[in-house]
């Protein structure tokens, strides 16, 4: 004797959930995730570099488009174990965070125990029409008086 199974019709709830799942998956395929890339630079001390043993170099990529607002952070990276410069740095950032028509710059500083010792005191434009770099990007680093032992 053969048993045939009669297919059941899906309920309205099952159809609604199935439709919602398909719509969610479809929209998920349209969304883009991060598109990471690297920005290579060199931090170049303008004088003989001396820093405390625990000093940390931080390099930031910032949006400096608005003069009346604080620079918007796009990415940052930190390095320890600083010896003699120049210091090659690689900064990973999301290309999707870069907006056409905005201006971007690199900033760098060296701190120890929260105290600032070295800074870059001039803008280093990157990633746009205002970028002056055609090759390797250099970030000049200037000592504060405490870095010189004053």
Residue frames as qw, qx, qy, qz and C-alpha x, y, z in Angstrom:
[[0.000, 0.888, 0.460, 0.000, 0.00, 0.00, 0.00],
 [0.426, 0.296, 0.004, 0.855, 1.37, 3.40, -1.00],
 [0.207, -0.774, -0.419, 0.428, 0.96, 6.41, 1.22],
 [0.339, 0.563, 0.199, 0.727, 0.79, 9.72, -0.52],
 [0.271, -0.481, -0.380, 0.742, 1.42, 12.84, 1.47],
 [0.188, 0.836, 0.430, 0.284, -0.83, 15.65, 0.56],
 [0.397, 0.176, -0.161, 0.886, 1.14, 18.88, 0.53],
 [0.174, -0.751, -0.516, 0.374, -0.10, 21.50, 2.95],
 [0.253, 0.808, 0.168, 0.505, -0.60, 25.05, 1.90],
 [0.426, 0.015, -0.397, 0.813, 1.73, 27.44, 3.73],
 [0.173, -0.784, -0.526, 0.280, 0.03, 29.70, 6.21],
 [0.190, 0.926, 0.096, 0.311, -0.06, 33.46, 5.77],
 [0.487, -0.832, 0.253, 0.080, 2.37, 33.79, 8.67],
 [0.783, -0.145, 0.440, 0.416, 4.88, 31.44, 7.02],
 [0.529, 0.635, 0.321, 0.462, 4.62, 33.42, 3.78],
 [0.096, -0.981, 0.011, -0.171, 5.11, 36.72, 5.63],
 [0.628, -0.654, 0.361, 0.218, 8.20, 35.47, 7.47],
 [0.758, 0.145, 0.444, 0.454, 9.62, 34.00, 4.27],
 [0.347, 0.827, 0.226, 0.381, 9.09, 37.30, 2.45],
 [0.314, -0.936, 0.154, -0.032, 10.71, 39.25, 5.27],
 [0.750, -0.381, 0.420, 0.339, 13.72, 36.94, 5.25],
 [0.658, 0.409, 0.403, 0.487, 14.16, 37.27, 1.49],
 [0.117, 0.946, 0.108, 0.281, 13.83, 41.06, 1.66],
 [0.511, -0.811, 0.260, 0.117, 16.41, 41.24, 4.44],
 [0.760, -0.129, 0.462, 0.439, 18.84, 39.07, 2.52],
 [0.507, 0.667, 0.345, 0.423, 18.29, 41.15, -0.61],
 [0.080, -0.981, 0.040, -0.172, 18.99, 44.41, 1.19],
 [0.688, -0.594, 0.334, 0.248, 22.04, 42.90, 2.87],
 [0.747, 0.203, 0.398, 0.492, 23.47, 42.20, -0.56],
 [0.277, 0.854, 0.191, 0.396, 23.08, 45.89, -1.47],
 [0.414, -0.900, 0.128, 0.041, 24.92, 47.15, 1.60],
 [0.654, 0.539, -0.395, 0.355, 28.63, 47.70, 1.29],
 [0.765, -0.550, -0.155, 0.297, 31.03, 46.92, 4.07],
 [0.258, -0.851, 0.266, 0.372, 34.24, 48.74, 4.83],
 [0.790, 0.562, -0.027, 0.246, 36.71, 49.13, 1.99],
 [0.560, -0.752, 0.173, 0.301, 40.00, 49.32, 3.86],
 [0.686, 0.611, -0.112, 0.378, 43.18, 50.68, 2.34],
 [0.690, -0.424, -0.116, 0.575, 46.57, 51.83, 3.63],
 [0.190, 0.958, -0.070, 0.204, 48.10, 55.29, 3.75],
 [0.825, -0.098, -0.136, 0.540, 51.89, 55.17, 4.04],
 [0.018, 0.957, -0.081, 0.276, 53.86, 58.05, 5.54],
 [0.680, 0.050, -0.408, 0.607, 57.05, 58.91, 7.41],
 [0.367, -0.921, -0.132, -0.009, 57.16, 60.91, 10.62],
 [0.663, 0.385, -0.172, 0.619, 60.35, 62.97, 10.46],
 [0.473, -0.751, -0.220, 0.405, 61.71, 64.64, 13.63],
 [0.349, 0.893, -0.006, 0.286, 63.07, 68.11, 12.83],
 [0.099, -0.774, 0.556, -0.286, 65.76, 67.83, 15.55],
 [0.272, 0.230, -0.915, 0.188, 67.60, 65.03, 17.30],
 [0.702, -0.375, -0.344, -0.497, 64.86, 62.78, 18.63],
 [0.177, 0.129, -0.829, 0.514, 64.88, 61.98, 22.34],
 [0.630, -0.380, -0.220, -0.641, 61.79, 60.60, 24.03],
 [0.531, -0.388, 0.632, -0.410, 61.05, 58.78, 27.27],
 [0.060, -0.165, 0.972, 0.156, 61.22, 54.96, 26.96],
 [0.273, 0.414, 0.840, -0.219, 57.42, 54.61, 27.27],
 [0.230, 0.452, -0.101, -0.856, 56.66, 57.30, 24.66],
 [0.514, 0.419, 0.746, 0.067, 53.94, 56.58, 22.09],
 [0.033, 0.189, -0.405, -0.894, 53.69, 58.05, 18.61],
 [0.425, 0.532, 0.691, -0.242, 50.12, 58.56, 17.42],
 [0.017, -0.101, 0.505, 0.857, 49.26, 59.37, 13.81],
 [0.370, 0.522, 0.643, -0.421, 45.74, 60.44, 12.87],
 [0.105, 0.258, 0.603, 0.747, 43.92, 60.94, 9.58],
 [0.071, 0.543, 0.552, -0.629, 41.40, 63.73, 10.11],
 [0.230, 0.688, 0.538, 0.430, 38.76, 65.59, 8.12],
 [0.281, -0.397, -0.180, 0.855, 39.67, 69.29, 8.32],
 [0.163, 0.510, 0.595, 0.599, 36.96, 70.56, 5.97],
 [0.248, -0.864, -0.359, -0.251, 35.21, 72.79, 8.51],
 [0.336, 0.439, -0.351, 0.756, 37.26, 75.62, 9.94],
 [0.398, -0.491, 0.199, -0.749, 34.69, 76.24, 12.68],
 [0.920, -0.277, 0.000, -0.279, 34.68, 72.66, 14.00],
 [0.510, -0.543, 0.664, 0.064, 37.07, 70.18, 15.55],
 [0.337, 0.411, -0.755, -0.383, 38.75, 67.90, 13.02],
 [0.906, -0.046, 0.099, -0.410, 36.78, 64.70, 12.47],
 [0.348, -0.464, 0.811, 0.082, 38.80, 61.55, 13.15],
 [0.785, 0.335, -0.346, -0.389, 38.83, 59.06, 10.25],
 [0.944, -0.012, -0.290, 0.156, 41.58, 56.71, 11.51],
 [0.185, -0.846, 0.459, -0.196, 44.50, 56.54, 13.90],
 [0.919, 0.052, -0.343, 0.189, 47.39, 54.28, 14.77],
 [0.418, -0.850, 0.304, -0.101, 49.97, 54.16, 17.58],
 [0.795, 0.342, -0.408, 0.291, 53.57, 53.07, 17.76],
 [0.609, -0.773, 0.180, 0.000, 55.78, 52.45, 20.79],
 [0.840, -0.201, 0.273, 0.424, 59.44, 51.58, 21.26],
 [0.405, 0.910, 0.013, 0.092, 60.57, 54.75, 19.54],
 [0.727, -0.263, 0.143, 0.618, 64.26, 55.08, 18.77],
 [0.144, -0.406, 0.269, 0.861, 65.73, 57.35, 16.11],
 [0.582, 0.658, 0.338, -0.336, 63.53, 58.77, 13.37],
 [0.520, -0.016, -0.159, -0.839, 62.30, 58.98, 10.75],
 [0.420, 0.049, 0.844, -0.330, 59.48, 56.60, 11.63],
 [0.269, -0.053, -0.714, -0.644, 57.66, 54.80, 8.82],
 [0.400, 0.171, 0.642, -0.631, 53.94, 54.54, 9.57],
 [0.172, -0.176, -0.809, -0.533, 51.04, 52.79, 7.92],
 [0.341, 0.149, 0.446, -0.814, 47.54, 53.99, 8.61],
 [0.021, 0.287, 0.912, 0.292, 44.57, 51.79, 7.71],
 [0.297, 0.284, 0.269, -0.871, 41.35, 53.64, 6.87],
 [0.454, 0.472, 0.755, -0.037, 37.99, 52.98, 5.24],
 [0.174, 0.095, 0.457, 0.867, 37.73, 54.53, 1.76],
 [0.154, -0.647, -0.680, -0.308, 33.97, 54.86, 2.32],
 [0.358, -0.732, -0.352, 0.462, 34.69, 57.42, 5.08],
 [0.286, -0.258, 0.247, 0.889, 36.33, 59.77, 2.56],
 [0.344, 0.761, 0.510, -0.208, 33.89, 62.30, 1.07],
 [0.485, 0.440, 0.325, 0.683, 34.38, 64.12, -2.20],
 [0.001, -0.813, -0.136, -0.566, 35.04, 67.81, -1.70],
 [0.647, -0.762, -0.010, 0.029, 36.34, 67.40, 1.86],
 [0.314, 0.742, -0.517, 0.290, 39.89, 68.19, 2.96],
 [0.928, -0.345, -0.123, 0.064, 41.99, 65.65, 4.88],
 [0.153, 0.793, -0.505, 0.303, 45.24, 65.94, 6.80],
 [0.807, -0.110, -0.512, 0.275, 47.63, 63.86, 8.86],
 [0.309, -0.821, 0.271, -0.397, 48.45, 64.81, 12.44],
 [0.803, 0.022, -0.520, 0.292, 51.13, 63.26, 14.66],
 [0.283, -0.791, 0.327, -0.432, 52.29, 63.62, 18.23],
 [0.617, 0.093, -0.713, 0.321, 54.45, 61.84, 20.78],
 [0.528, -0.655, 0.102, -0.531, 53.21, 61.50, 24.35],
 [0.489, 0.083, -0.790, 0.361, 54.48, 59.92, 27.52],
 [0.196, -0.374, -0.734, 0.532, 52.25, 59.46, 30.57],
 [0.104, 0.822, 0.556, -0.061, 49.68, 61.75, 28.96],
 [0.157, -0.800, 0.095, 0.571, 52.18, 64.57, 28.45],
 [0.679, 0.721, 0.113, 0.076, 52.82, 65.92, 24.98],
 [0.604, -0.501, 0.310, 0.537, 56.50, 65.94, 23.91],
 [0.188, -0.169, 0.584, 0.771, 56.52, 66.27, 20.11],
 [0.493, 0.618, 0.483, -0.376, 53.91, 67.53, 17.63],
 [0.394, 0.297, 0.492, 0.717, 53.54, 68.30, 13.96],
 [0.020, -0.613, -0.319, 0.722, 52.81, 72.00, 13.89],
 [0.254, 0.379, -0.369, -0.810, 52.01, 72.37, 10.20],
 [0.810, 0.278, 0.258, -0.447, 49.21, 70.87, 8.13],
 [0.181, -0.273, 0.870, 0.367, 50.01, 67.78, 6.09],
 [0.685, 0.318, 0.050, -0.653, 47.25, 67.58, 3.45],
 [0.177, -0.140, 0.949, 0.222, 46.46, 64.15, 1.97],
 [0.253, 0.360, 0.898, 0.007, 43.80, 62.36, -0.11],
 [0.279, 0.811, 0.481, -0.182, 42.46, 65.17, -2.19],
 [0.462, 0.787, 0.146, 0.383, 42.92, 68.18, -4.39],
 [0.191, -0.939, 0.212, -0.190, 44.72, 70.07, -1.61],
 [0.892, -0.317, 0.202, 0.253, 47.28, 67.30, -1.11],
 [0.156, 0.888, -0.398, -0.170, 50.77, 68.56, -1.84],
 [0.512, -0.403, 0.749, 0.121, 52.31, 65.11, -1.77],
 [0.708, 0.475, -0.352, -0.386, 53.07, 63.37, -5.02],
 [0.580, 0.270, -0.756, 0.135, 55.22, 60.66, -3.48],
 [0.537, -0.280, -0.706, 0.368, 55.88, 59.61, 0.07],
 [0.305, -0.843, -0.183, -0.402, 54.03, 61.69, 2.65],
 [0.506, 0.087, -0.519, 0.683, 56.27, 63.22, 5.32],
 [0.424, -0.833, -0.306, -0.182, 54.98, 64.52, 8.64],
 [0.332, 0.504, -0.434, 0.669, 57.45, 66.93, 10.28],
 [0.669, -0.594, -0.437, 0.094, 57.68, 66.49, 14.05],
 [0.140, 0.683, -0.260, 0.668, 58.73, 69.41, 16.25],
 [0.506, -0.226, -0.694, 0.459, 59.83, 69.08, 19.90],
 [0.341, -0.876, -0.186, -0.286, 58.17, 71.00, 22.70],
 [0.000, -0.774, 0.491, -0.399, 60.54, 72.55, 25.29],
 [0.750, -0.427, 0.438, -0.251, 60.08, 69.59, 27.69],
 [0.960, 0.257, 0.067, 0.094, 61.36, 67.27, 24.95],
 [0.517, 0.670, -0.296, 0.442, 64.58, 69.30, 24.81],
 [0.654, -0.211, -0.515, 0.512, 65.09, 69.04, 28.57],
 [0.034, 0.381, -0.118, 0.917, 64.02, 72.59, 29.39]]
